[in-house]
Amino acid sequence: MNLFKHVTNTWLLSLLLQPPVFFLYFYRLYQEGSALVFPQMLAFSFAFSWPAYLLNLLCFGLIRLMPITGHSKFLTWLLLSSMNLGLTVFSDCFFLFNTRFFNDFILLSIPSFIAGWLAILLRYRQFQHFALHEEGAAA
């Protein structure tokens, strides 16, 4: 499995996880929600997550070259992907919307973080295979 395929599959999985997580998150907060927003949330997530995806491609390439253990690489991947998502949320809010909506935008982005973490955790085995393959190739 190559770098592009791994990051792309993780990104697509997080996009598919985000609408249900979004629905459950807001149902938990407000005791109301609608499954009719699934297509709109998928389109919204796809449109606004491109910068994080591109940053994650760059970071994953750097992580696989680091001389650390597979577990450390995974924790670094989890941390950097979260930071990239936070940077994307901030830049989307700052450049596309008025900064007065920042607090609301942060609240709306929490399901994105949860979906991203879930996608990375669900793909842990593929990450370990990728990291061990890279370590074996480097030795």
Residue, then its C-alpha position, 0 to 999 in steps of 0.5 A: m500500500n502506498l502513501f497516497k492510497h492510505v491517506t486517501n482511504t482514511w480521508l474517505l472513511s472519515l468523510l463517510l463517518q462524519p454525517p452519522v457522528f454529526f447527527l449523533y453529536f447534535y442529537r445528544l446536545y439538542q435531542e433533535g436531528s434529521a437523517l435528511v442532512f446526510p447528503q448535505m453534510l457529506a458534500f460540506s465535509f468533502a468541500f471543506s476538508w481538502p486542505a487537511y487532506l493535502l496537509n495530511l499527505l505531506c505529514f504522512g510522507l514525513i512521518r514514514l521517514m522518521p526513525i521512530t517505532g511504529h507506535s510512535k509513528f501512529l501517535t504522531w500521525l494521530l496528533l498531526s492529523s488533528m492539528n491539520l484539521g484544526l488548522t483547516v477549521f481555523s483557516d476556513c473560518f478566518f478566510l471564508f467566513n467572518t471571524r465572529f462565527f469562530n465559536d459556532f464553527i468550532l462547535l460544528s467542527i467537533p464531529s469532524f475531529i471525532a470522525g477523523w480520530l475514528a477513521i484513523l483508529l479503525r485503520y490502525r492495522q493498515f497503518q501498522h502494516f504500512a509502518l512495519h513495511e517501511e521499517g523493514a524496507a529501511a533495514 
